[in-house]
């Protein structure tokens, strides 16, 4: 007799619950067994050696383990990064034990670890962007890129004529874009900065029309407070700041005052020099810490955390390997409790991998987008809306294991509205 053994990688709660139901487990037992099946690792930075030893002994008694640096056991090193390994149930049990221990900052460590575990299990349901509410639980959202510039790295979406830019944006909406992002300054590596007046002369005529004629949120890609203020006056719903609100100290206050969404991105350096030998000692840890700091700073300046989106900044002060590592481990950003946006569309790292110019990077883009969605991206910023929309629909269906998603959002795009019916206050 063959027992037909099947090996599963148990890291997704929905998949585990599905397997348990196939076995016909009693309903009351489902949540109890699920937390015993998910195996996770939590990396902590700079734990004192005595605390690391206590953690290891506690976790061993729970059936898990803690990896520590050489020299921790005899305390010949003062501090160590640690990797706590166990099931979800074991990890939460460790947190409960350590909360009661006031020695060596263990209670503080436990609180942070418990918060991270809870945040990692969180999934964004919706986000308010100005006049609109985006239901992120229904499907991966597509942000279409409109560049009103002359020097973008990819000329396929560049429109200096405002009318042509508006038509391109409306066409993207017809193709399934959930957001339209308009930029008036190239931020490609080595790009020269553009003055405020020049940037405004490019984007303002475009967004003034799109706000009236499109029925999806309109975003502007800028790091300048004055540009943000004027486009927000025009009715823009979202500010996309590559600097994570760090280049212009006044921008955060404007975003807070207008009660719109904001994309907080990670960057090292400035566009003109950011690709000159970017270095990290701990890429994932540093990107996480810097994004967390920028989100906390934004909250202190009055921006509601529920209106923030985070972006790891692919290509902004990163090598090809850095970009690949960030996509592979994108899920780590879930602990920030913010929807994750990623922009991989036709970027240079794909050219380096494939040896092709930007005009021939669509296939590479689709592959990178698919992996990004699988790893936690809920908004993808792209040049090719129609193609990416189809790819994202397939990935969403595979993630669900079903062709039908919430509200059947993954099956087919809604019919395009007549132009005269588009606009204004619709919540989407």
URWO-V95061 format. One record per helix or strand. SS is the DSSP state (@ for helix, = for strand). FROM is the first residue (numbers start at 0). LEN is the number of residues. If there is no record, write none. Layout:
SS|FROM|LEN ; SS|FROM|LEN
This chain:
@|12|10 ; @|26|11 ; =|38|10 ; @|48|14 ; =|64|3 ; =|78|9 ; @|87|12 ; @|102|18 ; =|125|4 ; =|131|4 ; =|140|7 ; @|154|3 ; =|157|1 ; @|161|14 ; =|178|5 ; @|195|18 ; =|216|5 ; @|224|9 ; =|237|4 ; @|250|8 ; =|260|5 ; @|282|18 ; @|304|3 ; =|307|4 ; @|319|9 ; @|329|7 ; =|338|4 ; @|347|7 ; @|357|3 ; @|361|13 ; =|378|4 ; @|384|16 ; @|405|3 ; @|418|3
